[in-house]
Amino acid sequence: MSPADFVADLFNPDLAFLGKALLIAVMSATVCGVVGCYVVLRGMAFIGDAVAHAVFPGLAVAFVVSGNLVLGGTVAGVLTAVLVAVFAQQRRLKEDSVIGVFFVAAFALGIVVISRAPGYAGSLQQFLFGSITGIPDEDVYVVGGTGLVILLAILLLHKEFVAVSLDRESARAMGLAVFRLDLVLYVLVTLAVVISVRTIGNVLVLALLVTPAATARLLTDRLAVMMVLAPAIGGLGALVGLYVSWSWDLPVGGTIVLVLTAAFLAAWLAAPRHGLLARYVF
């Protein structure tokens, strides 16, 4: 399928779901690109994975009772983040051990809950791997509104997040409420994950958080530039991934992740200063 045919399908009234899927995919990938910069800077990809799994029971409960998916996922993600933060105060257990216990338990709970819904297999597959069909109009507004809230919070707390990301002890000495900032960041990561689950799925959503930001990190040493490049890479990857998926009848979530991974590998190989070729050829 040519790009012109793809554009024609986007404006085809009989394929209205395709345009909505594109909007949601690009918006969620863009927001995840911004939030992912902090995830990469802080080396918290495992925490991002934990949050991605932690939202699943909330999504499942909201789906079973026909409730709001964003609200359900947010409540479950925040609750799990608080539990991790509280149990991590027990110094006999490291934070990664606590995270491992709770994110697996949350994911298992989600599977048990959604198994009670009619059409269990189809519902589970949609949550785990994403889908571009059956997207209601209100989801576009929910994703857009939630994305704006996330970006506004980041704009207001950017300096504090950077301070905590670079040196937690120095940030604490400066009088910053590190624990509260951690919780706020967990909430933002949770929201970013929830708005992305619809198209890319729960299993692959971590790639939207980490891969665009990691790619941008290879391309620049400046945080401001990184925070522009990451959402641009994420949004473009979502667009190209959806086009390839639609053209060759491939799973949309997996295709978007593979496109983003290809961009990461290209940057790893050919980035001007930090790429493999720059280090060994020049």
N, C-alpha and C positions, 0 to 999 in steps of 0.2 A: 504493500500500500504506500502510495506517495504521500508526502506531507500535505499536498493540496487535498487529497481524498480524506485525510484525517481531519483537516480543518472543516471540510464539508460535512463530515459526520458529527462534528462538535455542534454544528448549527442545525442539524437535522432534528425536527420536533419529535420524530419517532425514537430518537436516541438521546433523549434529554438527560438520561442518567449519566451519559459519558461526559457531558460538560460539567455536571455537578461533581463527578468523581475527579475530574481534572482540577477544579477549584479547591476541593478539599485536600487533594494530594499535594498541590503546590503550596497552599496555605500552611498545612501541617508540617511539610518538609522545611519551609522557610522558618517557621517558629522553632522547630527542633534544631535547625542549624544555629540559631542564636543561643538557645539554652545549652546546646551541646558544647559551645565554647568553654563554658564553666566546667562542664563534665570532663572535658579533655584536659583543661588546665589543672584541675584538681586530682586527676587520675582516679575518677570515681565511676569509671565505666561499669564496674561490678555493681555499684549502687544503682546506676541507671537500669541495669538488667533486673535488679531486685524490684525496683519500682514498677518496671514494665510487667513483671509477673504479679506484683502485689495488687495492681488495679483489676486483675481478672475477676476475682470473686465479686467485686462491686459491679462490674459490667454484667456479670452473669445474673446477679440478683435483679438489677435494673431491667435486664432483658426479660426475665421470667415474669416480673410483675408489671411489665410494660411501662417502666419508669424512665427517668432521664439518665442516659448512659454517662454523660459527663459528670453529673452529680454522684452517681453510684461509684464510678471509677475513682473520682477524687476522694470521696469519703474512705474507701478501702485503702487507697494509696497513702493518704495522710495518716490513717490509723496505724498502718504497718510501719510507716516512717517513725512515728512517735514510739511505737513498741521497740523498734530497733534502737532508737536513741536512748530509751530508758534502760533496756537490758544491757546495752553496751557500757553502761556505767559500772557494771560488775567487771572488775579488772581481771578476773580469772578467765574471762572469755574475751577474745579479740572481736572487733566489730565485724570482720568478714565472716566469722563463724556464726554470729547472731543473725547476720543478713542471710546467710545460707539456709539457716533453719526456717526463718520466717517467710522468705520468698517461695520456697518449695511448698511450705504449708499453705500459703495463700493461693498458689496456683492449683494445688490439689483441691482446696475448698471450692474454687471456681468451677473445676470440672464436675465435682459432685453436685453443685447447685444447678449448673446448666443441664445436667443429665436428667433433671426433672421436667425440663421444658419439652413440649411436643416438637418433633423434628430435631431431636437431639444431635444427630450426626451432622446435619447441615448447619445448624447453629454453631456447633463447636468449630467446624471447619472455617466458617466465616470469621469467627473471633480470632482463631489462631493464625490464619493466613490472609485475611482481608478479602474484600469483594468490592466491585464497582457497580453492582446492580442493587436495586432496592434501596437506594439512598433517598430518604425523604427531604423535601425542600428545607425544612427547619434545621436539618443537620448543617447545611451550608452556613446559615446564620449563627448557629451555635459555635461552629468551628471558628468562623470569622471573629465573633465577639470574644470568645475565650482567648484566641490568639492575640487580639488587641490588649486584653487585660494582662496577659503574660509579658508582652513587649513593654507595656507601660510600667509594670513592676520592675522589669530589668532596667529600664531607663532611670527610674527613681533610685534604685539600689545598686547601680553598676559599680560605683567606687567601693562600696562596702564589700560586694561580692569579690571584686578583684583583690582587695586587701586580704580577705580571708583565704582566697585561693592561693595567693603567693606565699603567705606566712601567717599561719593561724596564731602562733604565739605573739607575734608582733601586733596583729590585729586585736588580740585580747588585751595586750598592754596599752593599746590606744583607747581602750574603753568600749570597743565594739562588742555587741552581744552576739558572740560567735555561735552559740547554740541556737539562738532564735534565727539567725541568718541561715544556718544549716537547714532548719525546718522550713523556712520560706523557700529556699532553693529546692528542697525536696518536693514541696507543693507545686512549684513551677514545673519541675521535671514531670511530676505526676500529671498535671494538666496537659503538658505537651504530648505525653504518651497517650492519654485518653483521646485527644482529638485526632491522633494518627492511626488509632487501631482500626477504624472503619475501612480504610483503603489498604493498609499495609499489613495489618494483622498483629496480634500480640507477640508472636514468636520473633518477628523480624523488626519490630519497631525500634529496638536498640540501635540498629544501623542508621536510622534517621538522626539519632542523637549524636552518635560518635563519628561516623564516616565522613560527613561533610566537614565537621570541625577538624578532624584529624588531617583531612586533605588540605584545608586552609592553613593549618599549622605548618605543613611542609612548604607552603608557598610564601610565607611571610613570617617575619619576626615581630611584627607590630600587632598588638592586640586589637587596636581599632580596625586595622585592615582585615584581620582574621574574622572579626565579627561582621564584616560586610561580605567577605568571600564565602563564609560558611553557609549563610542562608541562600546566597546566590547559587552556590553549587547544589544545595539541597533542592531548591525550587526547580532548577534546570534538570537535575537528575530525575525528579518526579515527572516532569513534562516528557522527557525523552523516554523514560521507563514506561509511562502509560502509552505513548505512541508505539513503542516496540511491542508491548503487550497486546494492544489492540490489533496491530498489523499481523502478528504471527500467532494470535490466540494463545498467549502464554499467561501464567498467573501474574497478576499485576504487582503484588507485593514483592515476590521474588525477583521479578524483572527490574523493578526500581532499585532494589538492593544491589543487584548485579551491575547496573549502570553506575551507581555510586561507587561500588568497589573498583570498577574499571577506571574511574576518575582518580581514585586514591592511588592505584597502582601506577597510573601515568604520572602523577605528581611525585610519587616515591622514586620513579625512574628518572624523570626529566625536570624536576623543580630546579630553578636557577641556582640556588645556593645550597639546598639541602638534599637534592636528588642524587641518586647513585651515579649518574653520569658526571655531574658537577664535581663529585668528590674524587672520582677515579680517572677522569679524562682530562679535566682542566687543572 
